[in-house]
Amino acid sequence: MAKLKLVMVGNGMAGVRTLEELLKVAPDLYEITVFGAEPHPNYNRILLSPVLAGEQTLDEIILNPLSWYADHGIRLHLNRRVVEVDRRRRVVVADDGTEAPYDRLLLATGSSPFILPVPGKELDGVIAYRDIADTNRMIEAARTHRHAVVIGGGLLGLEAANGLMLRGMTVTVVHIAPWLMERQLDQVAATMLQRSLEARGLRFRIGAQTEALLGGDDGGVQAVRFKDGTEVQADLVVMAAGIRPNTELARRIGLLCDHDGRGGISVSDTMQTLTDPRIYAVGECASHRGVAYGLVAPLFEQGRVCATHLAQFGIGRYGGSQTSTKLKVTGIDLFSAGQFMGGDGTEEIVLTDPFGGVYKKLVLKNDRLVGACLYGDTADGSWYFRLIREGTKVAHLRGQLMFGEPAQADDAMGEPPNDVAAAPERLAA
């Protein structure tokens, strides 16, 4: 009996994890073909920053070497971008003319960096930070350039800034928001982070709006101009101002995408696209109930559900993810989850030790923990996240809540679920 044909577009962490899950439960069901736009097998995007900082190499962050694909009979097309899908004939077409027929199609196209629409964005020396090619360009630039500006004070921007600084560049981080990492930290924690990074040599322009990138006679970038008329010297500008779901192919072939095509590919609880049930989508390109996730844990959860349906078991539903963020920014531990900014009807328990570099804020509402923000000491982050996720009443824990999980908590609450979401890592966003 001939095998069904599965084609996957994209060769990143979410898509390959889906294949791994599928091969566990239905190893002989499909003849699998994978198209990857990059020349590399699947690698860990989370570890791009250590590569930039010179702490690891590309070979060390490869997750699935070429031998893995060969061992599982997967036909792998690297450095080939899929440009068309004939949904009537069920054929995928790559930019070099390669075609692959499918019975099921899995879109795992990830996300694309957001490039600020400002004058000068096409100048030499202006790059994004998203993949190995970007990382290599930054490493090369650091050998001959001296002044870098990183636009974006989120996790990826701070890691890029730290890596360039370690390679000898003078680095200024530009962030339009009132404080760094405003989606993961409150203002107190962000201020502590900024002071720590300034002590290491990074410079910051907080609340600054980029107006234009200025070039020289050689066609390269020379400075960044802000809305207030001030300028900062720069012979390298790194755009790290966020990502957008990569839905270019999906929109071209007529798949429904959220927000008039600006959001992710609309999928159901089975990870099938709402437009065509033969086509599935997982990862940062997918939008489930209006939400596109950028953390590893939700994307791997999507992959497990998708695999059960590709395997024709017809079980499993993805209901969305309640996420936490546990990060290490240039050696500083951070954690946040839930409604860490507080709000109406909430109360806060706060511990601040600026000299020890520790800050903890717990947010309670209706006798339940609803949010947490930790800086410097994140050892209890997973426990706090479990309390938030399970909606546990904490009146009996209130006096010791700030000091971590009591020894008898497991007996009182039951064993913690074996859930990857309890300690997720971000997806190189």
C-alpha positions as CSV (number, residue, x, y, z in Angstrom):
1,M,0.0,0.0,0.0
2,A,1.5,3.4,-1.1
3,K,2.2,5.8,1.7
4,L,0.4,9.1,2.0
5,K,2.5,12.2,1.1
6,L,3.2,14.9,3.7
7,V,5.0,18.1,2.7
8,M,6.2,20.6,5.3
9,V,7.1,24.1,4.3
10,G,9.5,25.5,6.9
11,N,12.3,23.7,8.7
12,G,12.3,25.3,12.1
13,M,11.7,24.2,15.7
14,A,7.9,24.0,15.7
15,G,7.6,22.2,12.4
16,V,10.3,19.6,13.1
17,R,9.0,19.0,16.6
18,T,5.6,18.2,14.9
19,L,7.4,15.6,12.7
20,E,9.2,14.1,15.7
21,E,5.8,13.6,17.4
22,L,4.3,12.2,14.2
23,L,7.1,9.7,13.8
24,K,6.6,8.5,17.3
25,V,3.0,7.5,16.7
26,A,2.8,6.8,13.0
27,P,6.3,6.2,11.7
28,D,5.2,4.5,8.4
29,L,2.1,6.5,7.4
30,Y,3.8,9.2,5.3
31,E,6.4,9.8,2.7
32,I,7.7,13.1,4.1
33,T,9.2,16.1,2.2
34,V,10.5,19.2,3.8
35,F,11.4,22.5,2.3
36,G,13.7,24.9,4.2
37,A,14.5,28.4,3.1
38,E,17.8,28.4,4.9
39,P,20.9,26.2,4.0
40,H,21.0,24.7,7.5
41,P,19.1,21.8,9.1
42,N,16.9,22.5,12.1
43,Y,18.7,24.5,14.7
44,N,17.9,26.1,18.1
45,R,17.1,29.7,17.4
46,I,17.1,30.4,21.2
47,L,20.9,29.9,21.1
48,L,21.6,32.4,18.3
49,S,22.6,35.0,21.0
50,P,25.4,32.7,22.4
51,V,26.6,32.3,18.8
52,L,26.7,36.0,18.4
53,A,28.5,36.4,21.7
54,G,31.1,33.8,20.7
55,E,30.1,31.3,23.3
56,Q,28.8,28.7,20.9
57,T,29.1,27.7,17.2
58,L,26.5,26.9,14.6
59,D,27.4,23.2,14.8
60,E,26.7,23.2,18.5
61,I,23.1,24.5,18.2
62,I,22.0,22.1,15.5
63,L,19.0,20.1,16.8
64,N,18.4,17.7,13.9
65,P,21.5,17.0,11.8
66,L,21.2,15.9,8.2
67,S,21.6,12.3,9.3
68,W,18.3,12.5,11.3
69,Y,16.4,13.4,8.1
70,A,18.1,10.5,6.3
71,D,17.5,8.0,9.1
72,H,13.8,8.8,8.9
73,G,13.5,8.7,5.1
74,I,12.7,12.4,4.9
75,R,13.4,14.1,1.6
76,L,15.0,17.5,2.6
77,H,15.3,20.5,0.2
78,L,17.5,23.1,1.9
79,N,17.9,26.7,0.6
80,R,14.7,26.5,-1.3
81,R,11.8,28.8,-0.8
82,V,8.3,27.6,-1.6
83,V,6.6,30.1,-3.9
84,E,3.4,28.5,-4.9
85,V,0.9,25.8,-3.8
86,D,-1.6,24.5,-6.3
87,R,-4.4,23.5,-3.9
88,R,-6.5,21.9,-6.6
89,R,-3.7,19.6,-7.8
90,R,-2.2,19.5,-4.3
91,V,1.3,20.3,-5.5
92,V,4.0,22.5,-3.8
93,V,6.4,24.5,-6.0
94,A,9.7,25.9,-4.9
95,D,11.7,28.8,-6.3
96,D,14.0,26.5,-8.3
97,G,11.1,24.7,-9.9
98,T,11.1,21.7,-7.6
99,E,7.7,20.2,-7.2
100,A,6.3,17.9,-4.5
101,P,2.8,16.5,-4.4
102,Y,1.0,16.2,-1.1
103,D,-2.0,14.6,0.6
104,R,-1.4,16.7,3.6
105,L,0.5,20.0,3.8
106,L,2.0,21.4,7.0
107,L,2.9,25.1,7.0
108,A,5.6,26.0,9.5
109,T,6.9,29.2,8.0
110,G,7.6,31.0,11.3
111,S,7.8,34.7,11.5
112,S,9.6,37.6,9.9
113,P,11.4,40.6,11.6
114,F,9.5,43.9,11.6
115,I,11.6,46.5,9.8
116,L,10.8,50.1,10.8
117,P,9.4,52.0,7.8
118,V,11.8,54.9,8.1
119,P,14.0,56.6,5.5
120,G,17.4,54.9,5.2
121,K,16.2,51.4,6.1
122,E,17.8,50.0,2.8
123,L,21.3,51.4,3.6
124,D,24.2,49.1,3.9
125,G,24.8,48.2,7.5
126,V,21.1,48.0,8.4
127,I,20.2,44.4,9.2
128,A,17.5,42.4,11.0
129,Y,18.3,39.8,13.7
130,R,16.4,36.6,13.1
131,D,18.5,33.7,11.8
132,I,22.0,32.4,11.3
133,A,22.6,34.6,8.2
134,D,21.8,37.7,10.3
135,T,24.0,36.5,13.1
136,N,27.0,35.9,10.7
137,R,26.5,39.4,9.2
138,M,26.7,40.9,12.7
139,I,29.8,38.9,13.6
140,E,31.5,40.1,10.4
141,A,30.4,43.7,10.9
142,A,31.8,43.7,14.4
143,R,35.2,43.1,13.0
144,T,35.4,46.4,11.2
145,H,32.6,48.6,12.6
146,R,32.8,50.4,15.9
147,H,29.4,52.0,16.7
148,A,26.2,50.0,16.7
149,V,22.6,51.0,17.4
150,V,20.1,48.3,18.2
151,I,16.5,49.4,17.7
152,G,14.3,47.5,20.1
153,G,14.7,46.9,23.8
154,G,13.0,43.6,24.0
155,L,14.8,40.3,24.7
156,L,16.2,39.9,21.2
157,G,17.4,43.5,21.1
158,L,19.2,43.2,24.4
159,E,20.9,40.0,23.5
160,A,22.0,41.4,20.2
161,A,23.4,44.5,22.0
162,N,25.2,42.4,24.5
163,G,26.8,40.2,21.9
164,L,28.0,43.1,19.8
165,M,29.4,44.8,23.0
166,L,31.3,41.6,23.8
167,R,32.8,41.8,20.3
168,G,34.2,45.2,21.0
169,M,31.5,47.6,19.7
170,T,30.1,50.6,21.4
171,V,26.4,49.9,21.5
172,T,23.3,52.1,22.1
173,V,19.9,50.5,22.6
174,V,16.9,52.5,21.3
175,H,13.5,51.7,22.7
176,I,10.4,53.7,22.1
177,A,8.5,52.3,25.1
178,P,8.9,53.9,28.6
179,W,10.9,51.0,29.9
180,L,12.8,47.9,28.6
181,M,10.9,44.6,27.9
182,E,7.6,46.2,28.7
183,R,5.7,43.0,27.8
184,Q,7.7,40.9,30.3
185,L,8.6,43.3,33.1
186,D,7.1,46.0,35.1
187,Q,8.9,49.4,35.4
188,V,10.8,48.5,38.7
189,A,12.3,45.3,37.3
190,A,13.0,47.0,34.0
191,T,14.9,49.8,35.7
192,M,17.0,47.4,37.7
193,L,17.8,45.5,34.4
194,Q,18.8,48.8,32.6
195,R,21.1,49.9,35.5
196,S,22.8,46.5,35.5
197,L,23.3,46.6,31.7
198,E,24.6,50.2,31.9
199,A,27.1,49.1,34.4
200,R,28.4,46.6,31.9
201,G,28.8,49.3,29.2
202,L,25.6,49.4,27.2
203,R,24.0,52.8,26.5
204,F,20.3,53.4,26.2
205,R,17.8,55.9,24.6
206,I,14.5,55.1,26.3
207,G,11.4,56.6,24.9
208,A,13.2,57.7,21.7
209,Q,11.4,57.5,18.4
210,T,13.6,56.8,15.4
211,E,12.8,59.2,12.5
212,A,15.5,58.3,9.9
213,L,18.7,56.4,9.3
214,L,21.4,58.7,7.8
215,G,23.8,57.4,5.2
216,G,27.2,58.5,3.9
217,D,28.7,58.8,0.4
218,D,29.7,55.2,0.5
219,G,26.0,54.1,0.8
220,G,26.5,52.8,4.4
221,V,24.6,53.9,7.5
222,Q,26.3,56.6,9.6
223,A,23.8,57.8,12.2
224,V,20.3,57.4,13.6
225,R,18.2,60.5,13.9
226,F,15.4,60.8,16.4
227,K,12.1,62.6,16.4
228,D,13.5,65.3,18.7
229,G,16.3,66.1,16.2
230,T,19.1,64.4,18.1
231,E,21.4,61.8,16.5
232,V,23.5,58.9,17.5
233,Q,26.5,57.7,15.5
234,A,26.1,54.3,14.0
235,D,27.9,52.3,11.3
236,L,25.7,49.2,12.1
237,V,22.0,49.3,12.9
238,V,20.2,46.2,14.0
239,M,16.4,46.1,13.7
240,A,15.0,44.1,16.7
241,A,11.7,45.8,17.0
242,G,9.5,42.7,16.9
243,I,8.3,40.0,14.6
244,R,5.3,39.3,12.4
245,P,3.8,35.9,11.4
246,N,5.2,34.9,8.0
247,T,2.0,34.5,6.1
248,E,3.1,35.6,2.6
249,L,2.7,32.1,1.1
250,A,-0.6,31.5,2.9
251,R,-2.1,34.7,1.7
252,R,-0.9,34.1,-1.8
253,I,-2.7,30.7,-2.0
254,G,-5.9,32.1,-0.5
255,L,-5.8,30.9,3.1
256,L,-7.6,33.0,5.7
257,C,-5.3,35.0,8.0
258,D,-6.3,37.1,11.0
259,H,-6.5,40.8,11.0
260,D,-7.1,41.3,7.3
261,G,-4.0,39.3,6.4
262,R,-1.6,41.0,8.9
263,G,-2.0,38.3,11.6
264,G,-1.2,34.6,11.5
265,I,-2.8,31.8,9.5
266,S,-6.2,31.1,11.1
267,V,-6.3,27.5,12.5
268,S,-8.8,25.4,14.4
269,D,-8.3,23.5,17.6
270,T,-6.9,20.6,15.5
271,M,-4.4,23.0,13.9
272,Q,-6.1,22.7,10.5
273,T,-6.4,25.9,8.5
274,L,-10.0,27.2,8.5
275,T,-9.8,27.5,4.7
276,D,-8.5,24.1,3.7
277,P,-8.7,21.1,6.1
278,R,-5.9,19.3,4.1
279,I,-3.5,22.1,5.2
280,Y,-2.3,22.5,8.7
281,A,-0.2,25.2,10.3
282,V,1.9,25.3,13.5
283,G,4.3,27.7,15.2
284,E,4.7,31.4,14.9
285,C,2.9,31.6,11.6
286,A,-0.3,30.2,13.0
287,S,-3.1,32.2,14.7
288,H,-5.3,30.2,17.1
289,R,-8.4,31.9,18.4
290,G,-6.8,35.2,17.3
291,V,-3.5,34.6,19.2
292,A,-0.1,34.0,17.5
293,Y,2.3,32.6,20.1
294,G,6.1,33.2,20.1
295,L,7.2,30.9,22.9
296,V,8.5,27.4,22.5
297,A,6.1,25.7,24.9
298,P,2.8,26.7,23.2
299,L,4.3,25.8,19.8
300,F,5.4,22.4,20.9
301,E,1.9,21.9,22.4
302,Q,0.5,22.7,19.0
303,G,2.9,20.3,17.4
304,R,1.7,17.4,19.6
305,V,-1.9,18.1,18.8
306,C,-1.2,18.5,15.1
307,A,0.7,15.2,15.0
308,T,-2.2,13.2,16.4
309,H,-4.5,14.4,13.6
310,L,-1.9,14.0,10.9
311,A,-1.6,10.4,12.3
312,Q,-5.3,10.0,11.7
313,F,-6.1,9.3,15.3
314,G,-8.6,12.2,15.4
315,I,-7.8,13.0,19.1
316,G,-6.4,15.9,20.9
317,R,-7.5,19.6,20.8
318,Y,-5.4,22.7,21.3
319,G,-7.3,25.1,23.5
320,G,-4.7,27.8,23.7
321,S,-1.9,28.3,26.2
322,Q,-1.4,30.2,29.4
323,T,2.2,31.3,29.2
324,S,4.9,32.4,31.4
325,T,8.3,33.9,30.5
326,K,11.4,32.5,32.1
327,L,14.5,34.1,30.7
328,K,18.1,34.8,31.2
329,V,19.0,38.2,29.8
330,T,22.8,38.5,29.5
331,G,23.2,36.4,32.7
332,I,20.3,38.0,34.6
333,D,17.4,35.8,35.5
334,L,13.9,37.1,34.9
335,F,10.4,35.6,35.2
336,S,6.9,36.9,34.6
337,A,3.4,35.4,34.2
338,G,-0.2,36.3,34.3
339,Q,-1.4,39.8,35.2
340,F,2.0,41.0,36.6
341,M,1.1,44.6,36.0
342,G,-1.8,44.4,38.4
343,G,-5.0,46.3,37.7
344,D,-8.5,46.9,39.1
345,G,-9.4,44.7,42.1
346,T,-5.8,43.4,42.6
347,E,-3.4,43.8,45.4
348,E,0.4,43.4,45.4
349,I,3.0,41.8,47.6
350,V,6.4,43.3,46.8
351,L,9.9,42.4,48.0
352,T,12.8,44.7,46.8
353,D,16.5,44.3,47.4
354,P,18.2,46.6,45.0
355,F,21.6,46.0,46.5
356,G,21.2,42.2,46.3
357,G,19.7,42.5,42.8
358,V,16.4,40.9,43.7
359,Y,12.9,42.1,43.1
360,K,9.7,40.1,43.5
361,K,6.1,41.2,42.9
362,L,3.1,38.9,43.4
363,V,-0.3,40.1,42.3
364,L,-3.4,38.7,44.0
365,K,-7.1,38.9,43.2
366,N,-10.0,37.3,44.9
367,D,-7.7,35.2,47.1
368,R,-5.8,33.8,44.1
369,L,-2.4,34.5,42.6
370,V,-3.0,36.1,39.2
371,G,0.4,37.5,38.3
372,A,4.1,37.4,39.2
373,C,7.2,39.4,38.2
374,L,10.6,38.2,39.4
375,Y,14.1,39.7,38.9
376,G,17.3,38.1,39.9
377,D,15.8,35.2,41.9
378,T,13.4,33.1,39.7
379,A,13.7,29.8,41.6
380,D,10.0,29.8,42.5
381,G,8.7,30.9,39.1
382,S,7.4,27.4,38.1
383,W,5.5,27.1,41.4
384,Y,4.0,30.6,41.0
385,F,3.0,29.8,37.5
386,R,1.3,26.6,38.6
387,L,-0.7,28.5,41.2
388,I,-1.8,31.0,38.6
389,R,-2.7,28.4,36.0
390,E,-4.7,26.2,38.4
391,G,-6.4,29.2,40.1
392,T,-5.4,27.9,43.6
393,K,-6.7,29.8,46.6
394,V,-3.7,31.1,48.5
395,A,-5.1,32.5,51.8
396,H,-3.4,29.7,53.8
397,L,-0.1,30.5,52.0
398,R,-0.2,34.2,52.1
399,G,2.3,34.6,54.9
400,Q,4.9,32.6,53.2
401,L,4.0,33.1,49.5
402,M,6.9,35.4,48.9
403,F,9.4,32.9,50.2
404,G,8.6,30.1,47.9
405,E,6.9,26.7,47.8
406,P,6.4,25.1,51.3
407,A,7.6,21.6,51.7
408,Q,4.0,20.2,52.1
409,A,2.6,22.0,49.0
410,D,2.8,19.0,46.8
411,D,0.7,17.0,49.2
412,A,-1.9,19.8,49.5
413,M,-2.1,20.5,45.8
414,G,-1.3,17.1,44.2
415,E,1.6,16.4,41.9
416,P,2.4,19.1,39.4
417,P,1.3,18.3,35.9
418,N,4.0,17.2,33.5
419,D,3.5,20.2,31.3
420,V,6.2,21.9,29.2
421,A,4.3,25.2,29.7
422,A,5.4,25.2,33.3
423,A,8.9,26.4,32.3
424,P,8.8,27.6,28.7
425,E,11.6,29.2,26.8
426,R,11.1,31.9,24.2
427,L,11.5,31.2,20.5
428,A,14.3,33.6,19.5
429,A,11.8,36.4,19.2
